[in-house]
Amino acid sequence: MAVMVGKGAMTNSIEELAGTDLLLVAGSNTTEAHPVISLRMKRAVRNGAKLIVIDPRKIELTKWATRHLQINIGTDIPLFNAFAHVMIKEGLYDREYVEKRTEGFEELAKHVEFYTPEYASEICGVPANEIIDTAREYAEASGKAAICYTLGITEHSCGSHNVQSI
């Protein structure tokens, strides 16, 4: 995370979670491991936020989710690359922000070109239409979206690459 955004910790404050329009939780059994954060997430859902859970397991938080992508274990990278593929292909990103504040966008676009939703679907076990819908839903959240992940993403031999794909 520090390599990608200059900070090796959560980029949203816990307080900000309650005001989000969309929460995307990946590789985190939040209710068990981080009960205070889980309560904030549930409060956000009660206040109208959408909750997308990406996890091979049917964790408690999936009861609150508007969408649960039950991926095959270890397939986070193809899934997140497919999200990026959809967002780039459909222009679902802030071009001005990308031009002014990022480096290597062209390389990213070229890299994820291969990760079509159909390709990722075969690997992840999630239908291509769910991948497309999730990418669109996240991209269209009114700027108040958060991605939350924990050890289910980072504690892999490819943990750093998982974080980079997010």
C-alpha positions in Angstrom: 0.0 0.0 0.0 2.8 2.4 0.8 4.3 1.9 -2.7 1.0 2.6 -4.4 -0.4 5.5 -2.4 2.4 6.6 -0.1 0.8 5.2 3.1 1.0 1.7 4.4 -2.3 1.9 6.4 -6.0 2.5 5.9 -6.6 5.5 3.6 -10.0 6.2 5.0 -10.6 7.0 8.7 -13.0 4.7 10.5 -15.3 7.7 11.0 -15.6 8.2 7.2 -17.0 4.7 6.7 -20.4 5.7 8.1 -20.7 8.4 5.4 -19.9 6.2 2.3 -22.2 5.4 -0.5 -20.5 2.1 -1.3 -18.2 -0.2 0.7 -16.2 -2.8 -1.1 -14.8 -5.3 1.4 -12.3 -7.9 0.1 -10.5 -10.6 2.0 -11.7 -9.5 5.4 -13.8 -11.2 8.0 -14.4 -7.8 9.4 -17.1 -8.8 11.9 -14.7 -11.2 13.7 -11.4 -9.5 13.2 -12.5 -5.8 13.4 -15.8 -5.6 15.2 -15.8 -1.8 15.7 -15.1 -1.3 12.0 -17.9 -3.8 11.2 -20.3 -1.8 13.2 -19.5 1.3 11.3 -20.0 -0.6 8.0 -23.4 -1.9 9.1 -24.4 1.6 10.2 -23.5 2.8 6.7 -25.6 0.1 5.1 -28.5 1.0 7.4 -28.0 4.6 6.2 -28.3 3.5 2.5 -24.8 2.5 1.5 -24.3 -0.5 -0.7 -22.0 -3.2 0.5 -20.1 -5.5 -1.8 -18.2 -8.4 -0.2 -15.5 -10.2 -2.1 -14.6 -13.4 -0.2 -14.5 -17.1 -0.9 -16.3 -17.6 2.4 -19.8 -16.7 3.3 -18.8 -14.5 6.2 -21.3 -12.8 8.6 -21.0 -9.5 6.7 -22.5 -11.1 3.6 -25.8 -11.0 5.3 -25.6 -7.2 5.0 -24.2 -7.2 1.5 -26.0 -6.0 -1.6 -23.6 -8.2 -3.5 -21.3 -11.1 -2.6 -18.7 -12.2 -5.1 -17.7 -15.6 -3.8 -14.5 -15.9 -5.7 -12.2 -19.0 -5.9 -9.4 -18.8 -3.4 -6.4 -16.9 -4.6 -8.0 -15.2 -7.6 -8.2 -11.6 -6.3 -5.7 -10.3 -8.9 -7.7 -11.4 -12.0 -10.9 -10.1 -10.4 -9.5 -6.6 -9.6 -7.7 -6.5 -13.0 -11.0 -7.2 -14.7 -12.7 -4.4 -12.7 -10.0 -2.1 -14.0 -10.5 -3.5 -17.5 -14.2 -2.6 -17.4 -13.6 0.9 -15.9 -11.0 1.8 -18.5 -12.8 0.3 -21.5 -16.0 2.1 -20.6 -14.3 5.3 -19.5 -15.6 5.0 -15.9 -12.8 7.0 -14.3 -11.9 10.7 -13.8 -9.6 11.5 -16.7 -8.5 14.8 -15.3 -7.5 13.2 -12.0 -5.6 10.5 -13.8 -3.7 13.0 -16.0 -2.8 15.2 -13.1 -2.1 12.8 -10.3 -1.0 9.4 -11.6 1.9 7.8 -13.4 1.8 4.7 -15.6 -1.8 4.8 -16.6 -1.1 3.8 -20.2 0.9 0.8 -18.9 -2.0 -0.2 -16.6 -4.5 0.0 -19.4 -2.3 -2.1 -21.6 -1.8 -4.7 -18.8 -5.5 -5.1 -17.9 -6.6 -5.2 -21.6 -6.1 -9.0 -21.3 -8.3 -9.3 -18.2 -11.7 -9.3 -19.8 -14.6 -10.1 -17.5 -15.1 -13.4 -19.4 -11.4 -14.4 -18.8 -11.5 -13.5 -15.1 -14.9 -15.3 -14.7 -13.2 -18.6 -15.8 -10.5 -18.1 -13.2 -12.5 -16.6 -10.3 -15.7 -18.5 -10.6 -17.8 -15.3 -10.7 -20.1 -14.7 -13.6 -18.8 -12.1 -16.1 -22.0 -10.0 -15.7 -21.4 -9.8 -11.9 -17.8 -8.6 -12.6 -19.1 -5.9 -15.0 -21.9 -4.8 -12.7 -19.6 -4.6 -9.7 -17.0 -2.5 -11.6 -19.7 -0.1 -12.9 -21.4 0.1 -9.5 -18.1 1.0 -7.8 -17.1 3.5 -10.5 -20.5 5.2 -10.4 -20.5 5.6 -6.6 -20.7 9.4 -6.0 -17.1 9.7 -4.9 -17.9 8.4 -1.5 -16.7 4.8 -1.9 -14.2 2.8 0.1 -12.3 -0.4 -0.4 -11.5 -2.2 2.8 -9.3 -5.3 3.0 -7.2 -7.1 5.5 -5.1 -10.2 5.9 -7.2 -12.2 3.4 -5.6 -10.0 0.7 -2.1 -9.3 2.2 -1.2 -12.6 3.8 -0.5 -14.5 0.5 2.7 -15.2 -1.4 1.3 -12.6 -3.8 0.0 -10.2 -1.1 1.9 -7.2 -2.5 0.5 -7.9 -5.9 -3.0 -8.3 -4.5 -2.7 -4.8 -3.0 -1.3 -3.4 -6.2 -4.2 -4.8 -8.2 -6.7 -3.1 -5.9 
